[in-house]
Amino acid sequence: MKKSWLVIVIGIAACGILYGVEQGIHADYLTQSLVKIFLFFAIPLGFTWVERAERNMTIKHRQEAGINGWLYAILLGVLSFVVVLGAYYLLRPLIDFPHIVADLQGRLKVSQINYLLIGAYVIFFNSFLEEVFFRGFIFARLYRNGQRVRAYLLSSVIFALYHVSIFRTWFTWPMMALALTGLTVGGIIFCWLNRRTLKIHYSWIAHVFADIAIIWIGYTLFF
């Protein structure tokens, strides 16, 4: 039980640190990424290194999900892509996108010159870091310790709250609540994909599809 609470505390603390880096000192995207790499990759790796019985930070598999796992991952990934784009077109009149672009340009130093590079990083590497931390570290450890409901809910809620540091100034409170709800549901779905193996390759595939939609939306705004 103590280890479970330690995992939860680490998850909340990491998100708090990122909030301070992004919204407190307004670090640029490169600095934020370096901090995130340390928090989301180095800390779980160090945590498992200390526990020498567990060398794989995404936990040794319990049973293989087989071809169905890959199929579910792709189908849910496509569904995530459609949902994100659908939400964008449906809610576009309610969101101040020029403000979002201005925030990205001013606070994070995102521009037309570096957008595609940052977009590729977000789609493939940032999504991997998030899966390692929220599903491979928080969810897998809680789930393995028999706290299945807590594993789904806490890993997904912390995953949603982590995004507040990114879009705190972008949305009104109702839109913020809607975004957090959607992220929590998405986190639960990603956890479900990993429930058999407790590895992250299935959820990562679905996550990549969702991020492709987000980066495409950003592309239409910047270009």
HELIX and SHEET records of a PDB file:
HELIX    1   1 LYS A    2  TYR A   19  1                                  18    
HELIX    2   2 GLY A   20  GLY A   24  3                                   5    
HELIX    3   3 TYR A   29  ILE A   37  1                                   9    
HELIX    4   4 PHE A   38  ALA A   42  3                                   5    
HELIX    5   5 ILE A   43  VAL A   50  1                                   8    
HELIX    6   6 GLY A   66  LEU A   91  1                                  26    
HELIX    7   7 ARG A   92  LEU A   94  5                                   3    
HELIX    8   8 PHE A   97  GLY A  106  1                                  10    
HELIX    9   9 TYR A  115  ALA A  120  1                                   6    
HELIX   10  10 TYR A  121  ASN A  126  3                                   6    
HELIX   11  11 SER A  127  GLU A  130  1                                   4    
HELIX   12  12 GLU A  131  PHE A  139  3                                   9    
HELIX   13  13 ALA A  140  ARG A  144  1                                   5    
HELIX   14  14 ARG A  148  TYR A  162  1                                  15    
HELIX   15  15 VAL A  164  PHE A  167  1                                   4    
HELIX   16  16 TRP A  173  LEU A  193  1                                  21    
HELIX   17  17 HIS A  201  PHE A  222  1                                  22    
END                                                                             
